[in-house]
Amino acid sequence: MNSTAMERVVQIKRTAPVKRLVQIRRVVQIRRVVQIFCAAILLAGATARADMTFKIATIAPDGTRWMAMMRAAAKDVQLQTDGRVRFKFYPGGVMGGDSSVMRKIRIGQLHGGAFTGGGLAQAYPDIVIYGLPMLFANFDEVDHVRARMDSAFEAGLEEAGFVNFGMVEGGFAMFMGANAIINSANLREEKAWVPEGDAIAYAAYKALGVSPVVLPITDVLTGMQTGLVSTVVASPLAAVALQWHTRIKYVTDVPMSYVMGVLAIDTRAFNRIAPSDQIIVRKVLSATIEQMNAFSRADDGAARAALVSQGITFLRPSESVVEEWRKVSRQVFEQKGKEDAFDLNLANEVVKLIADYRRQEKARQGE
């Protein structure tokens, strides 16, 4: 073999390992690309079908119609989403009052809750409008307004970062307590409870010369048992559900404010589930909330009858006293509206609807 041939053999022997190393590296690179691609596919699938357990707090005790219907709805959602979406409820106020629940939602410990209107005021101040003192006089006025305004408030909550499924009526709140209240002088002698964070109710009490006792709703029963609180403002339905009726002897039969509840879920948490699952959750819970709203008025009536059967006395103040309370309520409305506690234009739209309805009713009755 000549020298030229020998050099070629040596060169081939030297370059062969290098080529093999290059080939190996290419294979490894291809494998990594395939692995990354497969992982991306799996991750995308996992994200689309990610399991989510919504943690929801409520003051409603177990055994109430509300809890029974919510648990049934949760099972329906779990079934329709093949187990991808579940709900865990914390009933009976074990997570604290509305302000405590809102704080836990902000830090991610909870994902949502069943709130009274005022409980969501931190996120959406206008939600308090339906519950302004003595805004409504009867359920006919409520029905007239809600048919035209519910969608605006629900949209406002969505914009504020809370997915919601409609509103549930809670009845009319009235003065209830151990002592009879038929005038403002009686009220000033009472240890009247006001919900924690309810600046409007607090202002109304102060305008009547009352120094209210501020407590979260979860502490009210204990307050009544220990004598810290002698008077509450609640609907018959709430009084029975929360066991407050065990400390009540008298009810002042005047609608002081309209009570409604909202099931709200933090939008950030809700967006963790797939769009198709979001549709299912909205459909199931909206239908359930609609059913609850339909049942609630009858339930409130049954609760009122239960209070009467227990021997609790319903009293009606004179019209002059009621008018005095209405006057104070209007003053608080104007004061808080100027302080931007809520959208005054939106509130005035509700007031106009009520005034229009009253004129129509007056004209109809005069025919």
C-alpha positions as CSV (number, residue, x, y, z in Angstrom):
1,M,0.0,0.0,0.0
2,N,1.5,3.3,-1.0
3,S,1.8,6.3,1.3
4,T,-1.2,8.1,-0.2
5,A,-3.5,5.1,0.4
6,M,-2.2,4.8,3.9
7,E,-3.0,8.5,4.7
8,R,-6.6,8.0,3.4
9,V,-7.1,5.0,5.7
10,V,-5.8,6.9,8.7
11,Q,-8.1,9.9,7.8
12,I,-11.2,7.6,7.6
13,K,-10.4,6.0,10.9
14,R,-10.0,9.4,12.5
15,T,-13.1,10.9,11.0
16,A,-15.4,8.0,11.6
17,P,-15.8,8.5,15.3
18,V,-16.4,12.2,14.7
19,K,-19.3,11.4,12.3
20,R,-20.7,8.9,14.7
21,L,-20.6,11.5,17.5
22,V,-22.4,14.0,15.2
23,Q,-25.0,11.5,14.4
24,I,-25.5,10.6,18.0
25,R,-25.9,14.3,18.9
26,R,-28.5,14.7,16.1
27,V,-30.4,11.7,17.4
28,V,-30.4,13.1,20.9
29,Q,-31.5,16.5,19.7
30,I,-34.4,14.9,17.7
31,R,-35.4,12.9,20.7
32,R,-35.4,16.1,22.9
33,V,-37.6,17.9,20.4
34,V,-40.0,15.0,20.3
35,Q,-40.1,14.8,24.1
36,I,-40.7,18.6,24.4
37,F,-43.5,18.3,21.7
38,C,-45.2,15.4,23.4
39,A,-44.9,17.2,26.8
40,A,-46.5,20.3,25.3
41,I,-49.4,18.2,24.0
42,L,-49.8,16.5,27.3
43,L,-49.6,19.8,29.2
44,A,-52.1,21.4,26.9
45,G,-54.5,18.5,27.4
46,A,-54.0,18.6,31.2
47,T,-54.7,22.4,31.2
48,A,-57.8,21.9,29.1
49,R,-59.0,19.2,31.5
50,A,-57.5,20.5,34.7
51,D,-59.3,19.4,37.8
52,M,-60.7,22.2,39.9
53,T,-62.4,22.2,43.2
54,F,-64.1,25.5,44.0
55,K,-64.0,26.3,47.7
56,I,-67.2,28.2,48.5
57,A,-68.1,29.7,51.9
58,T,-71.6,30.5,53.1
59,I,-73.4,31.4,56.3
60,A,-76.3,29.1,55.4
61,P,-76.3,26.2,57.8
62,D,-76.4,22.6,56.6
63,G,-79.9,21.2,56.3
64,T,-81.3,24.4,54.7
65,R,-83.0,24.3,51.3
66,W,-80.1,26.5,50.0
67,M,-77.4,24.0,51.0
68,A,-79.4,21.0,49.7
69,M,-79.9,22.7,46.3
70,M,-76.3,23.8,46.0
71,R,-75.0,20.3,46.8
72,A,-77.3,18.9,44.2
73,A,-76.1,21.4,41.6
74,A,-72.5,20.6,42.5
75,K,-73.1,16.9,41.9
76,D,-74.7,17.8,38.5
77,V,-71.6,19.9,37.5
78,Q,-69.3,17.1,38.6
79,L,-71.2,14.6,36.5
80,Q,-71.4,16.8,33.4
81,T,-67.7,17.7,33.5
82,D,-66.6,14.0,34.1
83,G,-65.3,15.0,37.5
84,R,-63.1,17.9,36.3
85,V,-65.0,20.5,38.3
86,R,-66.1,20.0,41.9
87,F,-67.3,22.1,44.7
88,K,-66.4,22.1,48.4
89,F,-68.8,24.1,50.6
90,Y,-68.0,25.6,54.0
91,P,-71.5,26.2,55.5
92,G,-72.6,27.7,58.7
93,G,-70.2,30.7,58.7
94,V,-67.2,28.5,59.6
95,M,-65.1,30.8,57.3
96,G,-66.3,33.9,59.1
97,G,-68.4,36.8,57.9
98,D,-68.4,38.5,54.5
99,S,-65.3,40.6,55.1
100,S,-63.4,37.6,56.3
101,V,-64.5,35.5,53.3
102,M,-63.5,38.4,50.9
103,R,-60.1,38.5,52.4
104,K,-59.6,34.7,52.0
105,I,-60.7,35.0,48.4
106,R,-58.1,37.6,47.7
107,I,-55.3,35.4,49.1
108,G,-56.7,32.3,47.3
109,Q,-57.7,30.4,50.4
110,L,-61.3,30.5,49.0
111,H,-62.6,30.9,45.5
112,G,-66.1,32.3,46.2
113,G,-69.0,32.6,48.5
114,A,-72.7,33.2,49.0
115,F,-73.0,36.8,50.0
116,T,-75.6,39.2,51.0
117,G,-75.7,42.3,48.8
118,G,-73.6,44.4,51.2
119,G,-71.0,41.6,51.5
120,L,-69.8,42.3,48.0
121,A,-69.7,46.1,48.4
122,Q,-65.9,46.0,48.8
123,A,-65.6,44.7,45.2
124,Y,-68.7,46.3,43.7
125,P,-70.2,49.2,45.7
126,D,-73.4,49.5,43.6
127,I,-74.6,46.1,44.8
128,V,-75.9,47.8,47.9
129,I,-78.5,49.7,46.0
130,Y,-81.3,47.1,46.3
131,G,-80.8,47.0,50.0
132,L,-80.9,50.8,50.7
133,P,-83.1,51.6,53.7
134,M,-86.8,51.6,53.0
135,L,-86.3,51.8,49.2
136,F,-89.0,49.2,48.5
137,A,-92.4,49.2,50.2
138,N,-93.6,45.8,48.9
139,F,-92.7,42.8,46.8
140,D,-94.7,44.1,43.8
141,E,-92.2,47.0,43.6
142,V,-89.3,44.6,43.9
143,D,-90.6,42.5,41.0
144,H,-91.1,45.5,38.8
145,V,-87.5,46.8,39.4
146,R,-85.7,43.4,39.4
147,A,-87.2,42.5,36.0
148,R,-85.5,45.6,34.6
149,M,-82.4,46.0,36.6
150,D,-81.0,42.6,37.7
151,S,-78.9,42.2,34.5
152,A,-77.2,45.6,35.1
153,F,-76.1,44.6,38.6
154,E,-75.0,41.1,37.5
155,A,-72.9,42.7,34.7
156,G,-71.4,45.1,37.2
157,L,-70.3,42.2,39.4
158,E,-68.7,40.5,36.4
159,E,-66.8,43.7,35.6
160,A,-65.6,43.8,39.2
161,G,-64.1,40.4,38.9
162,F,-66.8,38.1,40.2
163,V,-68.6,35.5,38.1
164,N,-72.2,35.2,39.3
165,F,-75.3,33.3,38.4
166,G,-78.2,35.6,39.4
167,M,-79.7,36.9,42.6
168,V,-81.7,35.1,45.3
169,E,-84.4,36.9,47.2
170,G,-84.0,36.9,51.0
171,G,-87.2,38.8,51.9
172,F,-87.6,42.1,53.7
173,A,-85.5,42.8,56.8
174,M,-87.4,44.1,59.8
175,F,-86.5,45.1,63.4
176,M,-86.6,42.0,65.6
177,G,-85.6,41.6,69.2
178,A,-86.4,41.0,72.8
179,N,-88.3,44.3,73.2
180,A,-91.1,46.0,71.3
181,I,-90.0,48.8,68.9
182,I,-92.8,51.0,67.6
183,N,-91.0,54.4,67.6
184,S,-87.6,55.9,67.4
185,A,-87.4,56.4,71.2
186,N,-87.8,52.6,71.6
187,L,-85.0,52.0,69.1
188,R,-82.6,54.4,70.9
189,E,-82.9,52.2,74.0
190,E,-81.8,49.1,72.1
191,K,-78.4,47.5,71.5
192,A,-79.0,47.4,67.7
193,W,-76.8,45.2,65.6
194,V,-75.4,46.5,62.3
195,P,-73.4,44.2,59.9
196,E,-69.7,44.7,59.8
197,G,-68.8,46.9,56.9
198,D,-72.3,48.2,56.3
199,A,-71.7,51.9,56.3
200,I,-75.2,52.8,55.0
201,A,-77.0,50.9,57.8
202,Y,-74.6,52.4,60.3
203,A,-75.3,55.9,59.0
204,A,-79.1,55.3,59.2
205,Y,-78.9,54.2,62.8
206,K,-76.8,57.2,63.7
207,A,-79.3,59.5,62.1
208,L,-81.9,58.1,64.3
209,G,-79.8,58.7,67.4
210,V,-78.8,55.0,67.8
211,S,-75.3,53.8,68.6
212,P,-75.2,50.5,66.8
213,V,-73.2,47.4,67.7
214,V,-71.0,46.4,64.8
215,L,-70.5,42.7,64.4
216,P,-69.9,40.1,61.7
217,I,-73.0,38.2,61.0
218,T,-71.4,35.0,62.3
219,D,-71.2,36.6,65.8
220,V,-74.8,37.8,66.1
221,L,-76.3,34.8,67.8
222,T,-73.6,34.8,70.4
223,G,-74.2,38.5,70.9
224,M,-77.9,38.0,71.4
225,Q,-77.3,35.2,73.9
226,T,-74.8,37.3,75.9
227,G,-76.9,40.5,75.9
228,L,-74.4,42.4,73.7
229,V,-77.2,42.7,71.1
230,S,-80.9,43.1,71.8
231,T,-82.2,44.0,68.3
232,V,-81.4,42.9,64.8
233,V,-82.7,43.7,61.4
234,A,-83.4,40.5,59.5
235,S,-86.0,38.8,57.4
236,P,-88.1,36.0,58.9
237,L,-86.2,33.5,56.6
238,A,-82.8,34.6,57.9
239,A,-84.0,34.7,61.5
240,V,-85.1,31.1,61.4
241,A,-82.2,29.8,59.4
242,L,-79.6,31.4,61.7
243,Q,-81.5,30.5,64.9
244,W,-81.9,34.2,65.9
245,H,-85.6,33.6,66.4
246,T,-84.8,31.8,69.6
247,R,-83.9,35.2,71.1
248,I,-86.8,37.2,69.6
249,K,-90.1,38.2,71.2
250,Y,-91.2,41.1,68.9
251,V,-91.0,42.0,65.2
252,T,-91.7,45.5,63.9
253,D,-93.7,44.8,60.8
254,V,-92.2,47.4,58.5
255,P,-89.9,46.6,55.6
256,M,-86.7,48.3,56.5
257,S,-84.6,46.9,53.6
258,Y,-84.7,44.3,50.9
259,V,-82.4,41.3,51.4
260,M,-80.9,39.4,48.5
261,G,-78.1,36.9,48.1
262,V,-75.5,36.3,45.4
263,L,-73.3,33.3,44.7
264,A,-70.1,34.8,43.4
265,I,-66.8,33.1,42.3
266,D,-63.6,34.9,41.7
267,T,-63.0,35.3,38.0
268,R,-59.3,34.3,38.3
269,A,-60.3,31.0,39.8
270,F,-63.2,30.5,37.3
271,N,-60.9,31.0,34.4
272,R,-58.8,28.0,35.4
273,I,-61.3,25.6,34.1
274,A,-61.9,25.0,30.4
275,P,-64.3,27.2,28.5
276,S,-66.6,24.2,27.8
277,D,-66.7,23.5,31.5
278,Q,-67.4,27.2,32.3
279,I,-70.5,26.9,30.1
280,I,-71.7,23.9,32.1
281,V,-71.1,25.6,35.4
282,R,-72.9,28.7,34.4
283,K,-75.8,26.8,33.0
284,V,-76.3,24.5,36.0
285,L,-75.8,27.2,38.7
286,S,-77.9,29.8,36.9
287,A,-80.8,27.3,36.7
288,T,-80.3,26.5,40.4
289,I,-80.2,30.1,41.5
290,E,-83.4,30.8,39.5
291,Q,-85.1,28.0,41.3
292,M,-83.9,29.2,44.6
293,N,-85.2,32.7,43.9
294,A,-88.6,31.3,42.9
295,F,-88.8,29.3,46.2
296,S,-87.5,32.0,48.5
297,R,-90.6,34.1,48.8
298,A,-92.7,31.1,49.8
299,D,-90.0,30.1,52.3
300,D,-89.9,33.5,53.8
301,G,-93.7,33.4,54.2
302,A,-93.4,30.0,55.9
303,A,-90.7,31.4,58.2
304,R,-93.0,34.3,59.1
305,A,-95.8,31.9,59.9
306,A,-93.3,29.9,62.1
307,L,-92.5,33.0,64.1
308,V,-96.1,33.7,64.7
309,S,-96.8,30.1,65.7
310,Q,-93.9,30.4,68.2
311,G,-95.7,33.3,69.9
312,I,-93.6,36.1,68.5
313,T,-95.6,39.3,68.3
314,F,-95.7,41.4,65.1
315,L,-96.3,45.1,65.7
316,R,-97.1,47.9,63.3
317,P,-95.9,51.5,64.2
318,S,-98.1,54.5,63.4
319,E,-97.8,56.0,59.9
320,S,-96.2,59.1,61.4
321,V,-93.4,57.0,62.8
322,V,-93.0,55.1,59.5
323,E,-92.8,58.4,57.6
324,E,-90.2,59.7,60.0
325,W,-88.1,56.6,59.3
326,R,-88.6,57.1,55.5
327,K,-87.4,60.7,55.8
328,V,-84.3,59.6,57.6
329,S,-83.7,56.9,55.0
330,R,-84.0,59.5,52.2
331,Q,-81.5,61.7,53.9
332,V,-79.0,58.8,54.2
333,F,-79.6,57.9,50.6
334,E,-78.7,61.4,49.5
335,Q,-75.7,61.7,51.9
336,K,-74.2,58.4,50.8
337,G,-74.8,59.1,47.2
338,K,-72.9,62.3,47.4
339,E,-70.1,60.5,49.2
340,D,-69.9,58.0,46.2
341,A,-70.8,55.1,48.4
342,F,-72.6,53.9,45.3
343,D,-73.4,55.1,41.8
344,L,-76.1,57.8,42.4
345,N,-77.3,57.8,38.8
346,L,-77.9,54.0,38.9
347,A,-79.6,54.4,42.3
348,N,-81.8,57.2,40.9
349,E,-82.7,54.9,38.0
350,V,-84.1,52.4,40.5
351,V,-85.9,55.1,42.4
352,K,-87.5,56.3,39.2
353,L,-88.7,52.8,38.3
354,I,-90.3,52.5,41.8
355,A,-91.9,56.0,41.4
356,D,-93.3,55.1,38.0
357,Y,-94.7,51.9,39.3
358,R,-96.4,53.6,42.2
359,R,-98.0,56.1,39.9
360,Q,-99.2,53.3,37.6
361,E,-100.7,51.5,40.6
362,K,-102.4,54.6,41.9
363,A,-103.9,55.3,38.5
364,R,-105.0,51.7,38.1
365,Q,-106.7,51.6,41.5
366,G,-108.4,54.9,40.7
367,E,-110.0,53.5,37.6
